[in-house]
């Protein structure tokens, strides 16, 4: 018949276990994806905030200086 000589009940049990294993692999991969996306989003947000915090500091330092007229 085939490489493995399984009865019907053993083959059904094997397929159920394989399906459970697939769910475990799917869960692990989705968890890893969510963790990596969260980490990347957090780093992007921190970089964004730092970039505009620097711009806000520059803006406040230029406003405190007296304005000069352009010639």
C-alpha positions as CSV (number, residue, x, y, z in Angstrom):
1,X,0.0,0.0,0.0
2,X,2.5,2.6,1.1
3,X,5.6,3.3,3.0
4,X,3.8,3.2,6.3
5,X,1.4,0.4,7.1
6,X,-1.1,2.3,9.3
7,X,-4.6,1.3,10.2
8,X,-7.5,3.8,9.8
9,X,-7.5,4.8,13.5
10,X,-3.8,5.2,13.6
11,X,-3.8,7.3,10.5
12,X,-6.6,9.5,11.8
13,X,-4.7,10.0,15.1
14,X,-1.6,10.8,13.2
15,X,-3.4,13.4,11.1
16,X,-5.0,15.0,14.2
17,X,-1.6,15.2,15.9
18,X,-0.2,16.7,12.8
19,X,-3.0,19.3,12.7
20,X,-2.3,20.2,16.3
21,X,1.4,20.5,15.5
22,X,0.5,22.9,12.6
23,X,-1.6,25.0,15.0
24,X,1.4,25.2,17.4
25,X,3.7,26.2,14.6
26,X,1.2,28.8,13.3
27,X,0.8,30.2,16.9
28,X,4.6,30.5,17.4
29,X,5.1,32.2,14.0
30,X,2.3,34.6,14.6
31,X,3.5,35.4,18.1
32,X,7.0,36.0,16.8
33,X,5.7,38.3,14.0
34,X,3.6,40.3,16.5
35,X,6.6,40.7,18.8
36,X,8.9,41.8,16.0
37,X,6.3,44.3,14.6
38,X,5.7,45.7,18.1
39,X,9.5,46.2,18.6
40,X,9.9,47.8,15.1
41,X,6.9,50.1,15.7
42,X,8.2,51.1,19.1
43,X,11.7,51.9,17.7
44,X,10.2,53.8,14.8
45,X,8.0,55.8,17.3
46,X,11.0,56.6,19.5
47,X,13.0,57.8,16.5
48,X,10.1,59.9,15.3
49,X,9.7,61.5,18.7
50,X,13.4,62.1,19.1
51,X,13.6,63.7,15.6
52,X,10.8,66.1,16.3
53,X,12.0,66.8,19.9
54,X,15.3,67.9,18.4
55,X,13.4,70.1,15.9
56,X,11.3,71.6,18.7
57,X,14.5,72.4,20.7
58,X,16.0,74.1,17.7
59,X,12.7,76.0,17.1
60,X,12.7,77.3,20.7
61,X,16.3,78.4,20.5
62,X,15.7,80.3,17.3
63,X,12.6,82.0,18.7
64,X,14.5,83.2,21.8
65,X,17.1,85.0,19.6
66,X,16.2,88.5,18.3
67,X,14.9,88.4,14.7
68,X,17.1,89.8,12.0
69,X,15.8,91.3,8.8
70,X,16.8,89.6,5.6
71,X,18.5,91.9,3.0
